[in-house]
């Protein structure tokens, strides 16, 4: 997916309480290029159509699973990804009755683990009923209940 930084590259607009800075829309075929996830939404700044990121996900059996997420490098660390995940979660609860959220966090990427922890996700217990391996290798399955 080709991500555009757009005007004000690298700068996050001021946050206004209750005013979203991001929107989600279905990714176009061109934007989905290389993404295998069944559902992909583009993350855009509010009021624009140009993607600054994307989220690949699935929804089944009351669970939203974020399979992949990406934000333009110059815009990382500014809260766009967090806001996009919260928006996707909210839409999944309202539109699909989702009660559980899952996401993979590679052990080798500490920032990814920290990202999900900040959003209230916790590592799933391998011996608990909530454990569902998302992928192989060094992946930690992160979970949160709605």
N, C-alpha and C positions, 0 to 999 in steps of 0.2 A: 504494500500500500504506500503510495506516495503521499506524504504528509506535508502540508504547507504551513509555514509559520505565520505568514500574513503580516499585515501592518502591526507595528508595535512589537515586532519579534522579540521574544525573550522577556517581555514585560506583561505581568498580569494586571488586568484592570482592577481598580479598587472594588472590594466586595461590599455590596449593599445588602443589608439584612433582608433575606427572603427573596432576593432577585437572583435567579440562576445565571451563572456566567457561561454555562454550556447547554447544548441541546443535543439530542440523539436523533438520528434519522437512519433509515436503512442504507447500508453501503451499496454503491453502484457496482456493477459487474467489474468495471475497471478498478475500483477501489478495493474490491475483494481479491484481486489478483494475488495468488500465493497463500490465501487464507483458506484452510480446510474446514473450519467450523461451520456447522449448518446455518447458524444465524450470526450475522455481523452487522453492527451498527457503527456508523461514523460518528465521531465526537466533533462537534463544531462549536465555535464560540457563539454565544447567543446573538441572533440576528444575522448570522452569516451562513453560507452553505459550504464553504471550503473546509475540508476535514483537517483537524489538528491531531487526530488520533482515531482509534477504533477499538471496539470490544467484540471478541468472538465468544459466543456463549451457546448453551443449550438450556431448555426448560423441559423437565419431565418429572412426573410423579411428585409435584409440589416443590421441586428443587431447581433453583437457578444455579447453573455451574458456569462460571467465567472460565473459559478455556485459554484465552489469550487476551492481552490488553497492551496497547501501545499508545504513547503520546509523543508528539514531535520532540526530539532531543532538546531543543532550545526552550521548550515550555514545561519540561519536567520539573517537579519540585514546587510547583506554583498552585497546586490544588485542583487542576483541571481533571486529572484522573480520578481523584477522590469524589469530586462532584458528579462525574459521569457515572461512576459505579453506584453512588447513592440514587441517582436518577433512574438508572436501569433497575435497581432493586425495587424502588417505589413503583415503577410501571409493572414489574413482574408480580408484585403483591396485588396491585389493583386489577390488573388484566388477566392474571392466570392463577390467582390464589396461592402463590408461592409462600411457603413457610420456612424455607431453609435455603441458605446460600453456601456455595462451595467455590473454592479457587485454589489453583496450584501455586506453590511458592518454592522455587528451586532453592535448595539449601546453599548452593554456591552464590546466590544473589541475596545478600543480606538486606539490601534496600527493598526487594520485593517482599520479603518476610515482614519487614517493618511496615511497609505500606498496608498490608492486610491486617496486621495487628492494630494499627491506628484506626482502622475502620471497624474494629470490634470482632474480627475473626480470630479464632484460636486454632492451634494445631489439633487435628482430630486424633483421638486415641486409637492406636492400632488394635487394641483389644476391646474397644467400646463398640456399642451398636451403631454409632454414627460413622464408623470408618468405611470409606469407599475409596479404594485407590483410584486416583484420577489418571495417573500415568506412571511410568516406571522410573528407574534411576534415582536421582537425588531430590525428588519432589516431595514436599510436605503438603498434605491435604489440609487446607484451612477451611474452617466452617463457622457459620454464624446462624443463629435462629432468628426468624423475623420477629 
